[in-house]
Amino acid sequence: MAADERQNMKLRTVLALVAVVCSFSASAQVAPHPPFVIDTGPNHRTWQSTRLATDESGQSTLRPSTFVEVASGLNYQDESGIWRASGDLIELADDGGAVALQGPIKVRFNGNLNVPGAISLTTVSNRVFRSHPIGLYYFAADTGQSALIARVKDTVAELHPPNQLVWRDCLEGVKADYRVTYTKAGLEADLILLERLPSPETLGISPRFARLEWFTEWLDMPEPGRRERVLKAESDPVRRAAMVEPDLVEETLDLGDLWFPQGRGFSVDGSEARASDVPATIRIVGSAANGNELLTAKRLLEIDHRRVMVEAVDWLDVEPKLAALPTEKREVRNDQATRGRRLPAARVAKTKSSSIRMARAAYAPRGFLLDYVAVGGSGDFTFASGVTYLIGSGGFFGSTITLQPNCIIKIENGAYLLAYTSIVCNGAGSYSILTSKNDDLYGEPIPGSNGNPTYGASGALWIYFVPSDISVSYLQIRWAQGGINFDANLGDNRSHSAQSIKLQQCQTGIRANGCLVYLSGVTTCGVTTPTFVENGGFFSGVTTVDCAGDTDSDGLLDTWENDWFGNITSQNGTGDPDGDGVNNLQESSLRTDPTSANVDSDGDGLADWYDPNWNTANGAPTLSGQTLPICPQ
């Protein structure tokens, strides 16, 4: 037998074996293994599945696909120590109260709000913190006087599935509701004012210096870590010297496995009704409140030898937001203002426990809301090299966050990655990537991705009032509403830096709030607002536009897209318009036709992905030195 014939026979034999493999791959492709969890921790789940992948040579095979889902409070351990998926769920209890037990933070609720410790919270370290709201006050920042507007009264909660409780008409003399939302990350407690309040003047306090304050007592709270920042300051030196409290001060409270970030006040218009099977969410805010929001100043004070959390807003800021609310003829307290803050006399609840009832209708209030948020501390977290992560809808907030080179972090719409102590970037020439969940160009595709990213993360990286100056470097941030948010207290004189940063297809690139940010080697492409400052923040250095020939940052040169598709917007790097299993990025690299599924365009027996002149016949293939053609799709 001639050598050429033996070679051809060998080639036919190998091709037959390839056909068997291709047949197996095709059958496996019909029923790929669905994602399943292979590892679990308090804030992560590792998922693995199989997917059809085409390598750079054009070979299509089924291979494992792994990504790590990350969110604060994602899992909790049951009584036997087994990890369970956390749930945003409040359930009725046998004693007439309610419980939220499907998360790392456990909460028990008394049916009556007007009892000591009506809300009992247990952290992941089994510390118990009991709390209850006390009342609504005016405080005079100039004289230090305080006047009670309305105190909490007996009221029974109703459950709004799956994760909210509402105590309606909870104050004496003022129409207001109290609402608590529980999620796997923590809880939010809201006072919702439903009518206008009496003027501070009626209680002997000047509106010019009045603050509206909401008191919540914490019975078991130890001394927390405190980070103070001034939200508003009296600038007139003479007036300042005469005032008891010239500054409106906010404290971020840190208890290790429980912390209290910035709260807010805002109007609600009755449009927030939701279906009973859709969990309500909680949200952390920074200093960039929108036009509807006021930032509340939260402090933990000792009042009458009791530990009270006081949330305050200036009366002149909140008064316009109450103007549209109704005024009802109700009995209003006319207590005279007292010097210093005082708590109302203890009063025994008429009913210590009343059974919580199931709500009959959706809750959609119209009023003004003051909230506080308490979330579980997620500790330190490292995003490892070469691993794809997904930050879920609840977002992830960690103490110290480490970004190793070439980690790929994909973020759900509206989610964020927040560091509240420090951040470590170990790129050193290799970029860490933060992008949209729907961006398949980098890392492993996420189940449910549509392959067409839009502005996703509300803040891809959020530096939240960290206690020291930090530097972020070698980050490639794509498809975010905000790229990097630096939040700082202006009085702390923070000087952060951003070095070797690529910002691509973001609405806002870098925001400096209350701090200096040094810029070095920061490039943008398709970024609407490269830099943004507020509250005295400023930048040193500039950004430069550098798209490297790829205006839409989809991995394809504009010239190649225009040559094949006549525009740069109809396709992206992960698209496959000809359905041959080779995506546009690979077709571009292999110099093949992305519009034709013919794997041998010139009919010379060489697959296009291997043929250096794929549109010119080169002759018959030989086995030596060749990679076999791809399996038919």
C-alpha positions, 0 to 999 in steps of 0.5 A, a space after each residue: 500500500 502506497 504511503 499516501 494511501 496509508 496516510 489517507 486511510 489513517 486520516 479517514 479513520 481518525 475522521 470517523 472517530 471524530 464523527 463519533 465524538 461529534 455525535 456524542 457531543 451533539 447528543 450531550 448538547 441536547 441535555 447539558 447538566 444544569 447548574 448545581 452547587 459544589 461549595 457554600 459559605 456564608 456569603 457565596 455559592 459556587 455553581 458548576 454546569 456544562 456548556 458548549 464552548 468553542 476554542 481558538 482553533 474552532 473545536 466545539 466541546 462540552 466543558 465544565 463552567 464554574 462561577 461563584 455567586 456572592 451576596 451579603 448573607 447569601 446563606 445561613 447555617 441551620 441548627 445542625 450546621 448545614 448551609 441553607 440558602 437564605 430567604 427574604 421571609 417573615 413568618 407568623 409564630 405560634 406565640 402570636 408574633 412573627 419570626 425571620 429565621 431564614 438568614 444569618 441574622 434572626 429577628 423575632 417580632 412582638 405583635 405590639 410595637 409598644 413593648 420593650 424589646 419589641 424587635 429582637 435581633 440575633 447576629 451570626 455570633 449569637 449576640 442579641 440586640 433588642 430594640 423598640 421605637 419611642 417617639 418623635 421629637 423636635 430638637 432646638 440646635 441653638 438652645 438644646 431644648 427638646 419637645 415630644 411631638 408624639 410617642 409610640 402607642 399600642 398597635 398590632 402588626 400586620 404581615 405583608 408577605 413575604 418579608 414586611 411587617 407594618 404597625 399602622 397608626 403607631 403614634 399618639 396624636 400624629 398619624 404614622 405607620 411603622 414598617 420593618 423589612 427583612 432581607 438576607 442581608 439585614 433589615 430596614 425600619 421605617 417611620 412613615 408620616 402620613 400627615 403634616 406635623 404641628 409647627 415647632 413654634 407651637 412647642 416653643 422651638 424656633 423653626 430656623 434651628 429645629 430638627 425633627 428627631 426619631 428615637 429608638 431605644 436599644 436595650 442590649 447594645 454594647 459600645 460600637 465602633 463609630 465613624 463620625 461625619 458632618 452632614 451639615 455645619 453652621 458656617 457663621 462663626 458668631 452663630 456657631 459659637 452660640 449654638 449647643 449643636 451647630 453641626 448635624 452629625 452622622 455616625 456609622 455604627 459598627 458592631 462587627 457582625 452588624 453595622 448601621 450605614 447611612 439612613 435617609 428620608 424621602 417621600 413616598 407617593 403610594 405607587 410602591 405596591 408590590 405583589 405578595 410573592 415579590 420580596 421588598 428590598 433594602 438599600 444602602 445610600 451614600 452622600 449622593 442622595 437624589 432630589 427626593 431624598 434627605 440624608 438622616 443624621 444618626 447617632 447613638 446617645 445616652 438619654 436618661 441613662 438609656 441607649 437611644 439611637 436618634 435619627 435627625 433631619 433639619 425641619 426646614 428641609 423636611 417641612 416642604 416634603 410634608 406640605 402635600 400631606 393632609 392635616 387631620 384634626 387630631 389631639 396633638 401633644 403640647 408639652 413644653 420644650 425641656 432643656 436637653 433630650 428627655 424620654 417620656 415617662 414609662 407606660 405599661 402597654 395595655 396589651 403586651 402581646 397581640 397576635 399579628 394578622 395577615 394583611 388583606 391588601 397591599 401596602 402602598 403609603 403616601 407620606 414621608 419616610 425616615 429609615 435606618 438600615 442594619 446589615 450583617 457585617 460580611 467580613 473580609 473577602 478575596 476575589 481570586 485570580 481567574 475566577 468568575 464571580 456574580 454579585 447578586 441583586 442584594 449587593 455585597 459589602 465587605 470590610 476589606 476587599 481584595 481584588 487579585 489580578 484577572 478576577 472577573 466580577 459580574 454584577 446584577 442590575 442595581 447591585 454593587 460591590 462595597 468596601 467599608 474598611 479598605 480595598 486591596 488591588 493586586 493587579 500589578 499589570 494584569 487587570 481585574 474586571 468588573 462588568 455586567 452580568 450580561 457581558 459574556 466577553 469575559 469570564 464564564 457566561 452566567 446562566 440567564 445572561 442575554 449576552 447584550 450588556 447595558 448599564 448594570 451595577 449601580 456602583 461597580 466599586 463603592 468605597 464607603 467612608 473608609 477610615 484611611 486613604 486608599 489606592 485602587 489600581 489595574 481595574 477594568 470597569 465596564 457597563 456600570 451606572 457608576 464605575 468607582 464611587 469614593 464617599 468620604 467625610 470632607 472633614 477627614 481630608 481623605 486623599 484617595 487615588 485611582 491608577 491604571 483604570 480602564 472605564 468602558 461604557 459607563 454612565 459615570 466613571 469616577 465620583 469624588 464625594 467629600 475627598 480628593 482623588 488623584 488620577 493617573 493612567 485613567 482611560 475612558 471609552 464610551 463613558 458619558 460623564 468621566 468624573 463627577 464631584 460633590 460635597 467639596 470633592 475634587 480631582 487631581 489629574 485627568 482622564 483620557 479617551 482611549 478606545 483602541 479602535 473599538 468604540 463600543 468596547 465589544 472586543 471587535 475592531 470597528 473596521 472589522 465590524 464595518 467590513 462585515 456588518 456595515 455598522 458597529 452596533 448590530 453585533 458584539 464579540 460573543 455574537 454568532 450570526 451564522 450559528 456555526 458555534 464560532 463567535 465573532 471574536 473568534 471569527 475575527 481572530 481566525 480571519 473567517 467569515 462571520 456571516 456564513 456557517 460553511 466551515 470550508 468556504 473554498 471547498 479545498 478540504 481545509 476548515 476555515 478556522 485552520 485555512 490561512 487562505 480560507 477563501 482560496 482553494 489550497 488543495 487536499 488536507 494532510 494529517 501531519 501538523 493539522 488540527 481536525 475540523 470542527 464538529 458540524 453544528 
